[in-house]
């Protein structure tokens, strides 16, 4: 099922067998046991939200130096990340029959965003770049559910509410992913939850004003459901939405996100506007980040994920 994980598990087994050979420099049993337990652990990173998480930024012809990418970044992005696996589902809520889904873990690469146009991407690319470059290859698993134009407000019955199909879809994806990892002999630990959402809610003053409260209900629901897979260093990582004039209450929405983070010591908010992220060309549009900004969004998420992993 997960070829890369199965290969890694086999490799670890063979290494363990060779370590059992008699040697004057053989590691102490307690040290071996600790090392074997660490080898079984895999850090799980959850990714969810609406279109800038789903991935609506075009990569074709835009991953170039003139758009801000270094030659090293271009090389790694183009090749994809064999050592950073992802299980994902991405689509626009207005067209739920057109879905981009991995159906199991696969390498992180371009084209895992909105399926209506090939090679769109979300923050998973920048996240993979950061984790790969910091020695976390084969040590993490990403699980992503991105639904374009989706709302958090319970009145919308999307991520919250009596029906909440996206919550159900995401938790089903998480459950399947955790089970797959456990069947491969791993001990998954959910280390972080990255959330990129709020644009749609920011078009409604009431939804915006209650966003921090709604987010608290939503996140604690996740924390309670997956409490057995978390440790004390779990981190919820939110990101500001663009202050583009498209989103009427963008400033107020970002203040709500900060409010939630300030009320919970395990939560943090990324100020994407202060970091210079821009919607529009090249590669984006009035709603979605341009090519380098979408990549940088992932880098910013990645830096906060490193804080949770270290």
C-alpha positions, 0 to 999 in steps of 0.5 A: 500500500505505502511502498515507500513506508514499506521499504523503509520498514524493511530497511530498518528491520535489516539494520536492526538484524545487523546490529544484533551481531556480536561486537565489542562496540555493540550499543547498550540494550536500553539505547537500542530499545529507545532507537527502535521506538524512535524508528517506529514513530512518524510525525503526522501533520494535518492540513485543512482549509479552503482554496489557498490550502486546497491549491489554486495556484498554477505552477506551469511556467511560473516556477522560474527565477524571475518569480522569486524561486532559486535554482535549488528550489526549482530543482527540488519542486520539479522533482517532487519530494519522495521522502515527504509523503502525503494523503490528500483530497482537494476540490472546489465545493461548487463542483464536488464531483471533480475531485483530486484525491491520492487514495493513499500516501504518495510523494508530495509534488506539484498537481495536488491542488484544484483538479480543474487545471493540472499542476496546481499546488497548495502549501504542501510544496513549501512544507515539504521543501522545509521538512526535507531540507531540515532532515525530516525526510521519511519522518513525517506524513502529511494529511490534507483536505482542502475544499475551495470556498468552504466556510467555518461558520456552523450556519453553513453546515460545512466544517461545522454544524449538524451535517458538516460534510467536510469535517466528516470527510477530513476525519475519515481521511485522517482515520484511514491514514492513521490506520494505514500507518499503523498497519505498516508498523508505525506509531503515528503522532499528530504534531501539528494542524495547519489551517488556511481558511477564513476568506469566505467567512470574511464576507459576512460580518456575523461570521467574522465576529464569531470566528474565534469562538467557532474556531475554538469549538472546531479545533477542540473537537479535533483535539478531543477526537484524536487525543490519543495521538497527541502529545504536549507539544501539539501545535495548531498553526493558523494563517492570516488571510489576504487583506485583498479588497475582495474580502470585506472583513479581512482585517477583522478576520485576522484579528479573530485568528489572533484572538484564538491564538492568544487564548491558547498557548499551543496555537500560533498565527502566521501574519502572511501579509507582513511576510509579503504574500500577495494574491494575483499574477503571476500564477494566481488571481484576485482570490489566490496567492501568486506562485511564489507566495503560495510556495512561501506560505508553505515555507512559513507553515514549515517553519512553525511545524519545525518548532513543533517537531524540535 
